[in-house]
Amino acid sequence: MPDPNPALFLHDSLTRRRRRFEPIDPAHVRMYVCGPTVYDLAHIGNARPVVVFDVLARLLRRLYPRLTYVRNITDVDDKINARAAAAGEPIGALTARTTADFEADMAALGALPPDVEPRATAHIAEMVALIERLIASGHAYEAEGHVLFSVASDPSYGTLSGRSPEELLAGARVEVAPYKRAAGDFVLWKPSPPDLPGWASPWGRGRPGWHIECSAMSWRYLGEEFDLHGGGADLLFPHHENERAQSLCAFPGHRFARFWVHNGMVRVSGEKMAKSLGNFLTVRDALARAPGEAIRLVLLKTHYRATLDFSEAALAEARRELDRFYRALERHPAAGAGTVPPAVLEALCDDLNTPAALAALHGLADAALAADPAAAAALKAAGGLLGLLPKAPGEWFQGAAHGARIETMIETMIETAIAERLAARQARDFARADAIRADLAARGILLEDGPAGTRWRRA
């Protein structure tokens, strides 16, 4: 008989191999994931770790009696200061608004809130305490109102990212300042002028560096050593390398995080996402085009460690697949509560293999469409573990029909605008033609002129 709780294996970034996950305390698993810096709307790349670690949290709750999942909010940062100044908006108002936007967008993707969502600005005391420990043990030093971590004091520095000292320095993009003992030393605390956020400290009024924030918040809620630290692969260096170094040095004899799990990056229509390429896609933009559940499915169809290509074609395919799943559920309205099938659980326990789990869901849909009510019940249960299929079929199809009507209206508007632009060009009113193109581009619609006429695509 299949094991109802197979062993969980995850790829550990620290050892760079697949390892069996064995928590410090099997009665209480503890996980920390780096959250957003709140100065703008979240983009689709920000959404991927949220969805990935939401599935991992659901799985851990299925396997263990208790999970404490902490995901922070970074609400003190130079990017925040710059955006608030450019907008003429108070920093507190900006971070409150963008935090609410982030939480609303992630909820629309079916992500459950973490157990604890600490704000950096509420944990300055813990940051100061950690910095004091590092200074006292010789791992940090004060210089001209700054406090810096001494990279040379940590012989294990670079172990997480697997980089040589030369690669570390080249990749850190650190400020080479005369008060540093070494170019790679990084800031734990820095002075703040009166017009920027600042807090009293033993080193004068100032604000924390980015890396110390996560060390302080994980320590506050999960202790000196915990089970799993997650985030995007872009955080592996320097953020996670620095975070690990300062935490290990502040608490010698402890391992900080036992496992490090990182998700891969997101490309849009085969290209790196960038505003300069016109393909920068916020979650809010994506939600205007498709239901949150379809976006979530796109994010789960590629293994979490691989690069994901997000496109209109992928969204359309996800909607069709969800239509099929909901048709299978619609066939069996009286199907009772099911259990997660072993094939789905085993796939997720194999380094969170969501593509294999989704293949199992398609098999269940096949059986349900062939009049198997037990398969429909199992499909619903398996979907729940992935954060999918939460709606009644009627609710899904009603929303899909409304979305199709909206899509038809949008396409009609675009075609009308293209016809107006063509008429303007024929009348040699190029200013009007350019204005129409610019207006469509601002709405995320790109025009491509060719011998066969003008075609359009979404950015």
C-alpha positions in Angstrom: 0.0 0.0 0.0 1.5 3.4 -0.9 2.9 5.5 1.9 0.4 8.3 2.6 3.2 10.6 3.7 6.3 10.0 1.5 9.6 11.6 2.4 10.1 15.1 1.2 13.2 15.9 -0.9 14.3 19.4 -1.8 17.2 20.8 -3.7 19.4 22.6 -1.2 21.2 25.6 -2.6 23.9 25.4 0.1 25.0 21.9 -0.7 23.9 22.1 -4.3 22.2 18.7 -4.2 18.8 17.1 -3.5 18.4 16.3 0.2 15.8 14.7 2.3 14.0 17.4 4.4 14.3 16.5 8.1 13.1 19.4 10.3 14.7 20.3 13.6 11.4 19.6 15.4 9.0 17.4 13.4 6.2 18.8 15.5 6.9 22.4 14.4 8.5 23.3 11.0 9.8 26.8 10.6 10.2 28.6 7.2 11.4 32.1 6.3 10.9 33.6 2.8 12.1 37.0 1.7 9.2 39.2 0.8 8.8 42.4 -1.3 10.4 45.8 -1.0 7.2 47.9 -1.1 7.7 50.9 -3.5 5.7 49.8 -6.6 3.2 47.3 -7.9 4.5 43.7 -7.8 5.5 42.3 -11.2 5.1 38.7 -12.4 8.6 37.8 -11.3 7.8 38.9 -7.7 4.7 36.7 -7.9 6.6 33.5 -8.7 8.3 33.0 -5.3 5.0 33.8 -3.5 3.2 31.1 -5.4 6.1 28.6 -5.2 6.4 28.9 -1.4 2.7 29.0 -1.0 2.6 25.5 -2.5 5.5 24.4 -0.3 3.7 25.8 2.8 0.5 23.9 1.9 2.6 20.7 1.4 4.4 21.2 4.7 1.1 21.6 6.5 -0.1 18.4 4.9 3.0 16.5 6.1 3.6 18.0 9.5 1.4 19.0 12.4 2.5 22.7 12.6 4.2 25.2 10.3 5.3 28.8 11.1 5.7 30.6 7.8 7.3 34.0 8.0 7.5 36.4 5.0 8.8 39.9 5.6 7.9 43.3 4.2 10.9 45.6 3.5 9.5 49.0 4.2 12.8 50.9 4.7 15.0 51.1 1.6 16.7 53.6 -0.6 14.4 52.7 -3.5 11.4 53.5 -1.3 13.0 56.9 -0.4 13.7 57.7 -4.0 10.2 56.8 -5.2 8.5 58.8 -2.4 10.6 61.8 -3.2 9.9 61.6 -6.9 6.1 61.3 -6.3 6.0 63.9 -3.6 4.3 61.3 -1.4 5.0 60.6 2.3 7.1 57.4 2.7 4.6 55.9 5.2 1.7 56.5 2.8 3.7 55.0 -0.1 4.6 51.8 1.8 1.1 51.4 3.2 -0.4 51.7 -0.2 2.0 49.4 -2.0 1.9 46.8 0.8 -1.9 46.7 0.4 -1.6 46.4 -3.4 0.9 43.5 -3.0 -1.3 41.6 -0.5 -4.4 42.1 -2.8 -2.5 40.9 -5.9 -1.1 37.8 -4.2 -4.5 36.9 -2.8 -5.9 37.2 -6.3 -3.3 34.5 -7.3 -4.7 32.2 -4.5 -1.7 32.6 -2.2 -2.6 32.2 1.5 -1.1 34.8 3.8 2.0 33.8 5.8 1.6 33.1 9.5 3.7 36.2 10.3 4.3 39.1 8.0 6.7 41.4 9.8 7.6 44.9 8.7 11.3 45.9 8.9 10.5 49.2 10.5 8.9 47.5 13.5 12.1 45.5 14.2 14.8 48.1 14.5 15.6 47.1 18.1 16.4 43.5 17.0 18.6 44.9 14.2 20.6 47.1 16.6 21.0 44.1 19.0 22.4 41.9 16.3 24.8 44.6 15.1 26.0 45.1 18.7 26.7 41.3 18.9 28.7 41.4 15.7 30.8 44.4 16.9 31.4 42.7 20.2 32.6 39.5 18.5 34.9 41.3 16.1 32.8 40.6 13.0 31.7 44.2 12.5 33.3 47.7 13.0 32.1 51.3 13.1 33.5 53.8 10.7 32.3 57.4 10.1 28.8 56.7 11.4 28.5 53.5 9.5 28.7 50.0 10.8 30.1 47.4 8.4 30.4 43.6 8.4 34.0 42.4 8.0 33.8 39.8 5.3 37.4 38.6 6.1 36.2 37.7 9.6 34.0 34.9 8.3 36.0 32.1 6.7 32.8 30.5 5.3 31.8 33.6 3.4 31.0 32.6 -0.2 29.9 29.0 0.7 26.2 29.6 -0.1 26.7 31.2 -3.5 29.8 29.0 -4.4 31.7 32.0 -5.6 35.4 32.7 -5.4 36.6 35.9 -3.6 37.2 37.6 -6.9 33.7 36.7 -8.2 32.2 37.8 -4.9 33.7 41.2 -5.1 32.8 41.6 -8.8 29.2 40.5 -8.2 28.6 42.5 -5.1 28.6 45.9 -6.8 29.4 47.4 -3.4 30.4 51.0 -2.8 34.1 51.4 -2.5 34.3 53.9 0.3 37.4 55.1 2.1 36.1 54.2 5.5 35.9 50.5 4.6 38.6 48.1 5.7 38.0 46.0 2.6 36.0 46.7 -0.6 33.6 43.7 0.0 32.6 44.7 3.5 28.9 45.5 3.5 26.8 48.0 5.5 24.8 47.0 8.5 23.9 50.5 9.6 24.3 53.9 7.9 23.7 57.6 8.8 20.3 59.2 7.9 19.9 62.9 7.2 16.9 64.7 8.7 14.8 64.3 5.6 15.0 60.5 5.5 13.8 57.8 7.9 16.1 57.3 10.8 16.3 55.8 14.3 18.4 56.5 17.3 21.3 54.0 17.8 24.6 53.7 19.6 26.2 54.9 16.3 24.0 57.9 15.9 20.7 58.5 14.0 20.6 56.1 11.1 18.8 53.3 9.3 19.7 49.6 8.7 21.2 48.0 5.7 19.1 45.7 3.7 20.7 42.4 4.7 20.5 42.8 8.5 16.7 43.3 8.3 16.0 39.7 7.3 18.5 38.3 9.9 16.7 40.3 12.6 13.2 39.3 11.6 13.9 35.6 11.2 15.7 35.6 14.6 12.7 37.3 16.2 10.1 34.8 15.0 12.0 31.6 14.2 15.0 31.6 16.5 18.7 31.3 16.0 18.3 28.2 13.8 15.4 27.2 11.7 14.5 24.7 9.0 14.2 26.4 5.6 15.0 29.8 4.0 13.5 30.6 0.6 13.5 33.2 -2.1 14.3 34.0 -5.7 17.6 32.9 -7.3 18.4 36.6 -7.7 18.7 36.9 -3.9 21.3 34.1 -3.6 24.1 36.7 -3.9 24.6 39.1 -2.3 21.5 39.2 -0.1 21.4 35.6 1.2 25.1 35.2 1.3 25.4 38.3 3.5 22.4 37.4 5.6 23.8 34.0 6.3 27.2 35.3 7.2 26.0 37.9 9.7 23.6 35.4 11.3 26.2 32.6 11.6 28.7 35.1 13.2 26.1 36.6 15.5 25.1 33.1 16.8 28.2 30.9 16.6 27.4 27.2 17.0 24.1 27.5 15.1 23.5 26.8 11.4 20.9 29.6 10.8 18.9 27.9 8.0 19.2 24.1 7.5 17.9 24.3 3.9 18.1 27.0 1.3 15.5 26.8 -1.5 15.6 29.2 -4.5 13.1 29.6 -7.4 14.2 30.4 -11.0 13.7 33.6 -12.9 10.8 34.7 -15.2 11.0 35.7 -18.8 8.2 37.3 -20.7 7.6 35.9 -24.2 11.1 34.6 -24.4 12.8 37.8 -23.3 14.2 39.1 -20.1 11.5 41.3 -18.5 12.5 45.0 -18.7 10.7 48.3 -19.0 13.1 49.2 -21.8 11.9 46.2 -23.9 8.2 47.1 -23.4 7.5 43.7 -21.8 7.5 44.7 -18.1 4.4 43.0 -16.7 2.9 43.7 -13.3 0.6 41.2 -11.6 -2.1 43.9 -11.9 -1.6 44.0 -15.7 -1.8 40.2 -15.9 -5.0 40.1 -13.8 -6.6 42.5 -16.3 -6.0 39.9 -18.9 -6.8 36.6 -17.2 -8.2 35.2 -13.9 -5.7 34.9 -11.0 -6.1 31.1 -11.1 -4.9 31.0 -14.7 -1.9 33.1 -13.8 -1.1 30.8 -10.9 -1.4 27.7 -13.1 1.1 29.2 -15.6 3.5 29.8 -12.6 3.2 26.1 -11.6 3.5 24.4 -15.0 7.3 24.9 -15.0 9.4 23.4 -12.3 10.2 26.0 -9.7 14.0 25.9 -10.2 13.8 26.3 -14.0 13.4 29.6 -15.9 9.7 30.2 -16.6 8.5 31.8 -19.8 5.3 33.8 -19.2 3.3 34.6 -22.4 -0.1 35.2 -23.7 -0.1 31.7 -25.3 0.8 30.2 -21.9 -2.1 32.1 -20.3 -4.6 31.0 -22.9 -3.5 27.3 -22.5 -3.8 27.6 -18.7 -7.4 28.9 -19.1 -8.2 25.9 -21.4 -6.8 23.5 -18.9 -8.8 25.0 -16.1 -11.9 24.9 -18.2 -11.3 21.1 -18.5 -10.7 20.6 -14.8 -13.9 22.5 -13.9 -15.8 20.5 -16.6 -14.7 17.3 -14.9 -15.9 18.7 -11.5 -19.1 19.9 -13.1 -19.9 16.3 -14.1 -20.1 15.2 -10.5 -21.8 17.8 -8.3 -22.5 15.3 -5.6 -19.0 14.0 -5.3 -17.9 14.0 -1.7 -14.6 15.1 -0.2 -11.7 13.3 -1.6 -8.1 12.6 -0.5 -5.0 13.7 -2.3 -3.9 10.8 -4.5 -0.4 9.3 -3.8 0.8 10.3 -7.3 0.2 14.0 -6.6 1.7 13.8 -3.1 4.8 11.9 -4.4 5.3 14.4 -7.2 5.3 17.4 -4.8 7.6 15.5 -2.3 10.0 15.1 -5.2 11.5 18.6 -5.0 8.1 20.2 -5.5 7.6 18.8 -8.9 4.5 20.7 -9.9 4.5 19.7 -13.6 4.3 16.0 -12.6 1.6 16.8 -10.0 -0.4 18.7 -12.7 0.0 15.7 -15.1 -1.6 13.6 -12.4 -4.5 16.1 -12.2 -5.1 15.7 -15.9 -5.3 11.9 -15.4 -7.9 12.5 -12.7 -9.8 14.8 -15.0 -9.8 12.1 -17.7 -11.4 9.6 -15.3 -13.9 12.1 -14.0 -15.0 13.0 -17.5 -15.5 9.3 -18.1 -18.0 9.2 -15.2 -15.8 8.4 -12.2 -17.1 10.5 -9.2 -14.2 9.3 -7.0 -11.8 10.8 -9.5 -13.6 14.1 -9.3 -13.4 14.2 -5.6 -9.6 13.4 -5.8 -9.2 16.1 -8.4 -10.7 18.6 -6.1 -8.5 17.5 -3.2 -5.4 17.5 -5.3 -6.2 21.0 -6.7 -6.5 22.3 -3.2 -2.9 21.2 -2.3 -1.8 23.2 -5.3 -4.0 26.2 -4.5 -6.2 25.5 -7.6 -9.9 24.7 -8.2 -11.3 26.6 -5.2 -14.4 27.7 -7.0 -17.7 26.0 -7.8 -17.7 25.1 -11.6 -20.6 27.5 -12.2 -18.6 30.4 -10.7 -15.6 29.6 -12.8 -17.5 29.4 -16.1 -19.6 32.6 -15.3 -16.3 34.4 -14.7 -14.8 33.0 -17.9 -17.8 34.1 -19.9 -17.6 37.6 -18.5 -13.8 37.6 -19.2 -14.5 36.5 -22.8 -17.0 39.4 -23.3 -14.5 41.9 -21.9 -11.7 40.4 -24.2 -14.0 40.8 -27.2 -14.6 44.5 -26.3 -10.9 45.1 -25.9 -10.1 43.5 -29.2 -12.8 45.6 -30.9 -11.3 48.7 -29.4 -7.8 47.8 -30.6 -9.0 47.1 -34.1 -10.9 50.4 -34.2 -7.8 52.3 -33.0 -5.7 50.5 -35.7 -8.2 51.6 -38.4 -8.1 55.2 -37.1 -4.3 55.1 -37.2 -4.3 53.9 -40.8 -6.7 56.6 -41.8 -4.5 59.2 -40.1 -1.4 57.9 -41.9 -3.3 58.0 -45.3 -4.2 61.6 -44.5 -0.5 62.3 -43.7 -1.6 63.2 -40.1 1.5 61.5 -38.7 1.2 63.2 -35.3 -2.2 61.7 -34.8 -1.0 58.3 -36.0 1.9 58.4 -33.6 -0.4 59.5 -30.7 -2.6 56.4 -31.3 0.4 54.1 -31.3 1.7 55.7 -28.1 -1.7 55.5 -26.4 -2.0 51.7 -27.3 1.6 51.2 -26.1 0.7 52.8 -22.8 -2.1 50.2 -22.5 0.3 47.4 -23.1 -0.6 46.9 -26.8 2.3 46.9 -29.3 1.8 47.5 -33.0 3.9 45.8 -35.7 3.6 47.2 -39.3 4.4 44.9 -42.1 3.6 44.2 -45.8 0.4 42.5 -44.9 -0.8 45.4 -42.7 -0.6 46.2 -39.0 -0.7 43.4 -36.5 -0.9 43.9 -32.7 0.3 42.0 -29.7 0.3 42.5 -26.0 3.5 43.6 -24.3 
